[in-house]
Amino acid sequence: TGAARLAARGSLRAGAGLVTLATPRDALAINASALTSVMVRPVDTAIEFGELLGDRRYNTCMIGPGAGIGERTCDMVHTAISAQRHVVLDADALTSFAANPERLFESIKSEPLAQVVLTPHEGEFPRLFSDLSNKTPGRSKLERVRAAAERSGAVVLLKGPDTTIAAPDGRATIAANAPPWLATAGAGDVLSGIIAGLLAQGVPAFEAACIGVWMHGEAASEAGPGLIAEDLTETLPAVHRRIYNALGIEY
């Protein structure tokens, strides 16, 4: 349950005004007791998830951390995309489509209004793009991520010390501000939550991914060595203050 809570707190700290954790009923008490600002709703099936999305305030969905691998998670992803929500997919949401990645890509391309961001690490990336792994000879990380974005129709963010982001139209960036102590369990869940929080505020998918990665790295630098994932959400307000000060806006 911790991965989902980290992602939810990341979204809230990134500026999403309303965050709800959709949780299986058997984990409802655990999640509710550990969350205060984040609301909790019981959701066991894709049908219940679709009913939740009947509330138009939920304009963005983040699916993956702690979701479980299988058809249930695939159905949740299809439900969010078909509802034309902005979607961030990570962890179990990516692995659930490993047997048939084209099924995910077709769903993404069928709903252009649903901006989708995929956030794999190097272990998850080949599960969707088997011919584009880091063992592919003669292809740089930048080339691999650009090819993946074009193929999938989504913004693809390949995590690492040089996190690389590409859009289907070929735009790409490489992050250079990640300190080594950011390589800690749960940090990726917070990153996906930050990106979802930016999407919820109307930031386009490619820009949301780029801004989210930068904020993630800056929050880690603010926390310093010894960082654990929970620290990232606590140091994000300091990153916000630095942005406002740089823009000359009173914070």
One Martini backbone bead per residue (centre of mass of N, CA, C, O) as a GRO file, in nm:
protein
  251
    1THR     BB    1   0.051   0.066  -0.011
    2GLY     BB    2   0.287   0.276  -0.017
    3ALA     BB    3   0.310   0.356  -0.317
    4ALA     BB    4   0.034   0.498  -0.343
    5ARG     BB    5   0.085   0.711  -0.120
    6LEU     BB    6   0.328   0.848  -0.246
    7ALA     BB    7   0.185   0.939  -0.505
    8ALA     BB    8  -0.041   1.106  -0.373
    9ARG     BB    9   0.147   1.309  -0.225
   10GLY     BB   10   0.288   1.411  -0.478
   11SER     BB   11   0.037   1.540  -0.607
   12LEU     BB   12  -0.032   1.736  -0.380
   13ARG     BB   13   0.252   1.885  -0.373
   14ALA     BB   14   0.228   1.976  -0.686
   15GLY     BB   15  -0.101   2.103  -0.676
   16ALA     BB   16  -0.326   1.929  -0.631
   17GLY     BB   17  -0.644   1.988  -0.489
   18LEU     BB   18  -0.736   1.677  -0.552
   19VAL     BB   19  -0.702   1.357  -0.381
   20THR     BB   20  -0.761   1.007  -0.469
   21LEU     BB   21  -0.765   0.684  -0.333
   22ALA     BB   22  -0.792   0.385  -0.503
   23THR     BB   23  -0.909   0.104  -0.314
   24PRO     BB   24  -0.917  -0.179  -0.193
   25ARG     BB   25  -1.107  -0.298   0.059
   26ASP     BB   26  -0.869  -0.462   0.209
   27ALA     BB   27  -0.704  -0.156   0.221
   28LEU     BB   28  -0.870   0.077   0.345
   29ALA     BB   29  -0.779   0.100   0.644
   30ILE     BB   30  -0.480   0.143   0.594
   31ASN     BB   31  -0.501   0.400   0.417
   32ALA     BB   32  -0.681   0.577   0.601
   33SER     BB   33  -0.477   0.577   0.852
   34ALA     BB   34  -0.229   0.717   0.657
   35LEU     BB   35  -0.440   0.945   0.574
   36THR     BB   36  -0.555   1.292   0.530
   37SER     BB   37  -0.555   1.477   0.261
   38VAL     BB   38  -0.620   1.209   0.139
   39MET     BB   39  -0.849   1.041  -0.016
   40VAL     BB   40  -1.080   0.751   0.014
   41ARG     BB   41  -1.172   0.480  -0.216
   42PRO     BB   42  -1.359   0.211  -0.301
   43VAL     BB   43  -1.192  -0.012  -0.551
   44ASP     BB   44  -1.224  -0.326  -0.744
   45THR     BB   45  -1.327  -0.225  -1.028
   46ALA     BB   46  -1.374  -0.091  -1.338
   47ILE     BB   47  -1.662  -0.004  -1.286
   48GLU     BB   48  -1.606   0.161  -1.029
   49PHE     BB   49  -1.401   0.345  -1.164
   50GLY     BB   50  -1.598   0.469  -1.369
   51GLU     BB   51  -1.783   0.592  -1.153
   52LEU     BB   52  -1.573   0.780  -1.031
   53LEU     BB   53  -1.524   0.929  -1.319
   54GLY     BB   54  -1.801   1.085  -1.314
   55ASP     BB   55  -1.618   1.282  -1.176
   56ARG     BB   56  -1.476   1.560  -1.330
   57ARG     BB   57  -1.250   1.633  -1.124
   58TYR     BB   58  -1.118   1.370  -1.237
   59ASN     BB   59  -0.865   1.442  -1.477
   60THR     BB   60  -0.657   1.237  -1.332
   61CYS     BB   61  -0.448   0.938  -1.364
   62MET     BB   62  -0.274   0.705  -1.146
   63ILE     BB   63  -0.119   0.395  -1.252
   64GLY     BB   64   0.047   0.106  -1.049
   65PRO     BB   65   0.120   0.142  -0.760
   66GLY     BB   66   0.003  -0.147  -0.613
   67ALA     BB   67  -0.206  -0.279  -0.833
   68GLY     BB   68  -0.112  -0.509  -0.988
   69ILE     BB   69  -0.089  -0.797  -1.199
   70GLY     BB   70  -0.325  -0.769  -1.473
   71GLU     BB   71  -0.643  -0.736  -1.597
   72ARG     BB   72  -0.745  -0.531  -1.396
   73THR     BB   73  -0.534  -0.314  -1.466
   74CYS     BB   74  -0.595  -0.294  -1.765
   75ASP     BB   75  -0.891  -0.201  -1.725
   76MET     BB   76  -0.823   0.060  -1.579
   77VAL     BB   77  -0.669   0.191  -1.808
   78HIS     BB   78  -0.893   0.185  -2.023
   79THR     BB   79  -1.094   0.352  -1.858
   80ALA     BB   80  -0.928   0.614  -1.838
   81ILE     BB   81  -0.885   0.662  -2.143
   82SER     BB   82  -1.189   0.646  -2.236
   83ALA     BB   83  -1.247   0.902  -2.034
   84GLN     BB   84  -1.030   1.125  -2.109
   85ARG     BB   85  -0.786   1.104  -1.931
   86HIS     BB   86  -0.518   1.173  -1.769
   87VAL     BB   87  -0.213   0.959  -1.775
   88VAL     BB   88  -0.021   0.764  -1.542
   89LEU     BB   89   0.229   0.507  -1.601
   90ASP     BB   90   0.332   0.245  -1.373
   91ALA     BB   91   0.466  -0.038  -1.311
   92ASP     BB   92   0.207  -0.253  -1.312
   93ALA     BB   93   0.082  -0.112  -1.566
   94LEU     BB   94   0.314  -0.205  -1.753
   95THR     BB   95   0.343  -0.515  -1.693
   96SER     BB   96   0.046  -0.596  -1.778
   97PHE     BB   97   0.144  -0.543  -2.103
   98ALA     BB   98   0.379  -0.742  -2.185
   99ALA     BB   99   0.219  -0.950  -2.379
  100ASN     BB  100   0.057  -0.668  -2.511
  101PRO     BB  101   0.146  -0.361  -2.600
  102GLU     BB  102  -0.047  -0.284  -2.839
  103ARG     BB  103  -0.298  -0.255  -2.667
  104LEU     BB  104  -0.207   0.008  -2.536
  105PHE     BB  105  -0.138   0.181  -2.787
  106GLU     BB  106  -0.422   0.175  -2.910
  107SER     BB  107  -0.564   0.315  -2.676
  108ILE     BB  108  -0.405   0.580  -2.687
  109LYS     BB  109  -0.464   0.649  -2.998
  110SER     BB  110  -0.790   0.654  -2.963
  111GLU     BB  111  -0.728   0.903  -2.733
  112PRO     BB  112  -0.606   1.217  -2.778
  113LEU     BB  113  -0.723   1.358  -2.508
  114ALA     BB  114  -0.540   1.146  -2.366
  115GLN     BB  115  -0.281   1.208  -2.176
  116VAL     BB  116   0.026   1.012  -2.181
  117VAL     BB  117   0.246   0.867  -1.926
  118LEU     BB  118   0.549   0.690  -1.924
  119THR     BB  119   0.752   0.541  -1.625
  120PRO     BB  120   1.014   0.375  -1.675
  121HIS     BB  121   1.256   0.159  -1.618
  122GLU     BB  122   1.497  -0.051  -1.738
  123GLY     BB  123   1.324  -0.307  -1.650
  124GLU     BB  124   1.042  -0.215  -1.789
  125PHE     BB  125   1.088  -0.122  -2.081
  126PRO     BB  126   1.114  -0.416  -2.231
  127ARG     BB  127   0.810  -0.500  -2.183
  128LEU     BB  128   0.724  -0.290  -2.426
  129PHE     BB  129   1.041  -0.264  -2.563
  130SER     BB  130   1.227  -0.521  -2.659
  131ASP     BB  131   1.402  -0.371  -2.906
  132LEU     BB  132   1.490  -0.113  -2.682
  133SER     BB  133   1.703  -0.186  -2.509
  134ASN     BB  134   2.020  -0.147  -2.350
  135LYS     BB  135   2.120  -0.393  -2.557
  136THR     BB  136   2.105  -0.220  -2.799
  137PRO     BB  137   2.289  -0.173  -3.062
  138GLY     BB  138   2.365   0.163  -3.149
  139ARG     BB  139   2.164   0.287  -2.919
  140SER     BB  140   2.057   0.536  -2.760
  141LYS     BB  141   1.860   0.650  -2.520
  142LEU     BB  142   1.729   0.869  -2.690
  143GLU     BB  143   1.647   0.690  -2.929
  144ARG     BB  144   1.473   0.488  -2.770
  145VAL     BB  145   1.265   0.692  -2.654
  146ARG     BB  146   1.167   0.811  -2.919
  147ALA     BB  147   1.065   0.542  -3.038
  148ALA     BB  148   0.862   0.481  -2.809
  149ALA     BB  149   0.683   0.732  -2.842
  150GLU     BB  150   0.599   0.685  -3.134
  151ARG     BB  151   0.473   0.400  -3.093
  152SER     BB  152   0.269   0.470  -2.842
  153GLY     BB  153   0.166   0.790  -2.814
  154ALA     BB  154   0.354   0.870  -2.575
  155VAL     BB  155   0.503   0.979  -2.308
  156VAL     BB  156   0.849   0.904  -2.238
  157LEU     BB  157   1.004   0.792  -1.923
  158LEU     BB  158   1.345   0.721  -1.855
  159LYS     BB  159   1.491   0.620  -1.589
  160GLY     BB  160   1.771   0.783  -1.416
  161PRO     BB  161   2.057   0.972  -1.404
  162ASP     BB  162   1.941   1.028  -1.723
  163THR     BB  163   1.664   1.124  -1.764
  164THR     BB  164   1.440   1.047  -2.037
  165ILE     BB  165   1.239   1.250  -2.263
  166ALA     BB  166   0.955   1.182  -2.488
  167ALA     BB  167   0.778   1.262  -2.772
  168PRO     BB  168   0.606   1.176  -3.054
  169ASP     BB  169   0.735   1.445  -3.210
  170GLY     BB  170   1.060   1.436  -3.080
  171ARG     BB  171   1.077   1.558  -2.829
  172ALA     BB  172   1.356   1.624  -2.592
  173THR     BB  173   1.504   1.525  -2.270
  174ILE     BB  174   1.779   1.569  -2.025
  175ALA     BB  175   1.862   1.502  -1.712
  176ALA     BB  176   2.106   1.676  -1.458
  177ASN     BB  177   1.981   1.677  -1.124
  178ALA     BB  178   2.053   1.389  -1.008
  179PRO     BB  179   2.121   1.252  -0.727
  180PRO     BB  180   2.234   0.951  -0.606
  181TRP     BB  181   2.015   0.938  -0.357
  182LEU     BB  182   1.757   0.893  -0.548
  183ALA     BB  183   1.826   0.580  -0.533
  184THR     BB  184   1.524   0.498  -0.396
  185ALA     BB  185   1.272   0.361  -0.258
  186GLY     BB  186   0.981   0.527  -0.407
  187ALA     BB  187   1.070   0.768  -0.592
  188GLY     BB  188   0.902   0.694  -0.848
  189ASP     BB  189   0.623   0.736  -0.721
  190VAL     BB  190   0.653   1.036  -0.670
  191LEU     BB  191   0.703   1.124  -0.958
  192SER     BB  192   0.433   1.031  -1.077
  193GLY     BB  193   0.267   1.214  -0.890
  194ILE     BB  194   0.375   1.484  -0.985
  195ILE     BB  195   0.286   1.462  -1.278
  196ALA     BB  196  -0.014   1.432  -1.214
  197GLY     BB  197  -0.040   1.709  -1.070
  198LEU     BB  198   0.027   1.875  -1.327
  199LEU     BB  199  -0.192   1.767  -1.515
  200ALA     BB  200  -0.432   1.863  -1.328
  201GLN     BB  201  -0.339   2.180  -1.403
  202GLY     BB  202  -0.281   2.172  -1.739
  203VAL     BB  203  -0.025   2.040  -1.810
  204PRO     BB  204   0.138   1.920  -2.046
  205ALA     BB  205   0.286   1.620  -2.076
  206PHE     BB  206   0.579   1.694  -2.146
  207GLU     BB  207   0.608   1.925  -1.939
  208ALA     BB  208   0.530   1.762  -1.688
  209ALA     BB  209   0.767   1.566  -1.703
  210CYS     BB  210   0.997   1.774  -1.694
  211ILE     BB  211   0.920   1.921  -1.434
  212GLY     BB  212   0.902   1.674  -1.249
  213VAL     BB  213   1.200   1.588  -1.272
  214TRP     BB  214   1.323   1.847  -1.167
  215MET     BB  215   1.180   1.857  -0.891
  216HIS     BB  216   1.282   1.584  -0.793
  217GLY     BB  217   1.586   1.658  -0.791
  218GLU     BB  218   1.562   1.910  -0.607
  219ALA     BB  219   1.439   1.767  -0.362
  220ALA     BB  220   1.683   1.579  -0.317
  221SER     BB  221   1.892   1.802  -0.271
  222GLU     BB  222   1.748   1.928  -0.029
  223ALA     BB  223   1.768   1.672   0.154
  224GLY     BB  224   1.997   1.478   0.094
  225PRO     BB  225   2.166   1.261   0.237
  226GLY     BB  226   1.948   0.992   0.334
  227LEU     BB  227   1.726   0.960   0.156
  228ILE     BB  228   1.377   0.923   0.144
  229ALA     BB  229   1.082   0.923  -0.014
  230GLU     BB  230   0.924   1.097   0.199
  231ASP     BB  231   1.106   1.356   0.170
  232LEU     BB  232   1.011   1.472  -0.103
  233THR     BB  233   0.733   1.592  -0.007
  234GLU     BB  234   0.876   1.787   0.211
  235THR     BB  235   1.071   1.951  -0.010
  236LEU     BB  236   0.884   2.080  -0.228
  237PRO     BB  237   0.821   2.364  -0.107
  238ALA     BB  238   1.113   2.471  -0.154
  239VAL     BB  239   1.097   2.454  -0.461
  240HIS     BB  240   0.863   2.648  -0.498
  241ARG     BB  241   1.003   2.895  -0.377
  242ARG     BB  242   1.232   2.912  -0.588
  243ILE     BB  243   1.049   2.961  -0.829
  244TYR     BB  244   0.912   3.218  -0.730
  245ASN     BB  245   1.172   3.383  -0.685
  246ALA     BB  246   1.272   3.366  -0.984
  247LEU     BB  247   0.990   3.518  -1.077
  248GLY     BB  248   0.913   3.744  -0.859
  249ILE     BB  249   0.724   3.596  -0.648
  250GLU     BB  250   0.536   3.606  -0.387
  251TYR     BB  251   0.530   3.347  -0.113
   0.00000   0.00000   0.00000
